[in-house]
């Protein structure tokens, strides 16, 4: 027997609007997503993986499932339940058992933060009522299991935009807060936690606390932001959306010859004139072509900036999914030769210099959302996404890391470099002023040792690793990058003295005492 898949809300009928202080059910505001929200237990699929067997646990239907992250590495078996209400969450937390409990959203963290071997996992996609949005103020009240895609589709017809979006919209509100996700606009808008006005958190005793960023329990609020679900379960959040006149971007593109030219463009002051900025860069080239890149920068378009054919419906959300990759790709297809060829084509297909292009969100921002289960391309062994941050002033270390990757036998085709702005108050929030780099390595012999070498280069330059992408380092290495870790640990332990909330990552990195 297989547990039922949670169904996506019908945005055409069920989005709630609020005007002048009262919520009301709205008429049709847009088409529902054509992409079905998959269960975290779909059989042997790339998003979560694993065969499931049903059995009974406490009063909530529970199943046994093999779970892994988006990198498809290190699967473990857990008991999974799908709460449909805040009361279900509280009951599940109270009945968690000696192996504890962790919340899980859409499985888009790359490593093991949403796994709990032998323990309980809450599939939060069942707690996903339609968002309630104040059409006048852009304040949205959203269940923890609602995806950013669903929130975007509800907000846009009202002229509102999700303030921070990572590289995919297939992330839940709870996951966005727990990982304090960032996007191409960190230098202008910060990370997701900056825009959370309040949250309801089910804590270890099954009670619910309403937290605000500057209220009496502000420390717990900021420990939850970036805390990877280890302070409790986010069942609801109030988020401030941002005004927009359109669903499109005005985009400028520059193709740079090398890493130095890229960094010059990002530091000459021009980057501050764009709302969004990120570069794809080549990790397969060396010497004079080291780090050659395609830099795309843009801002949300006003209605007047759109071509005439788009002005009649400027808020139309064009974000189709072209195809879903089957699980048929062999290990080794993504190898140095194919990734070098991909990088050559990707670099040369971009214009040398282009100004004022009008692009939708998938063309400019979330290209990979065009392809369902794109992680399957790496084969059953999966891949490791390595993301790090280096402070400003450590550009020589950035160059050394780029040289080390280019000279190694571990190649990557999907590489991103972004400029971060100021960080927030959260002790475990990843972004700080500096450069962040993301590379995707197919799993192969020697990769773990190679990443250990990269860790030393990163940490030696005062950098850090990102928990939402991390899948293989040690607790001691991770903590070297987070000088406020013990401050976070103290707040977490006060909220959960018995270690009810725990994950495979928490055990591996010794984040909690359990």
Buried (B, 14 or more C-beta within 10 A) or exposed (E): EEBEBBEBBEBBEBBBBBBEEEEEEBEEBBEBBEBBBBBBBBEEBBBBBBEBEEEEBBEBBBBBBBBBBBBBBBBBBBBBBBBBEBEBBBBBBBBBEEBBBBBBBBBBBBBBBBBBBEBBBBBBBBBBBBBBBBBEEBBBBBBBBBBBBBBBBBBBBBBBBBBBBBBBBBBBBBBBBBBBBBBBBBBBBBBBBBBBEBBBBBBBBBEBBEBBBEEEBEBBBBBBBBBBBBBBBBBBBBBBBBEBBBBBBBBBBBBBBBBEBBBEBBEEEBBEEBBBBBBBBBBBBEEEBBBBBBBBBBBBBEBEBBEEEBEEEBBBBEBEBEEBBEBEBEBEEBEBEBBBEBBEEBBEEBEEEEEEBBBBBBBBBBBEBBBBBBBBBBBBBBBBBBBBBBBEEBBEBBBBBBBBBBEBEBBBBBBBBBBBBEBBBBBBBBBBBBBBBBBBBBBBEEBEEBBEEBBEBBBEBBBBBBBBBBBBBEBEBBBBBBEEBEBBBEBBBEBBEEBBBBBBBBBBBBBBEB
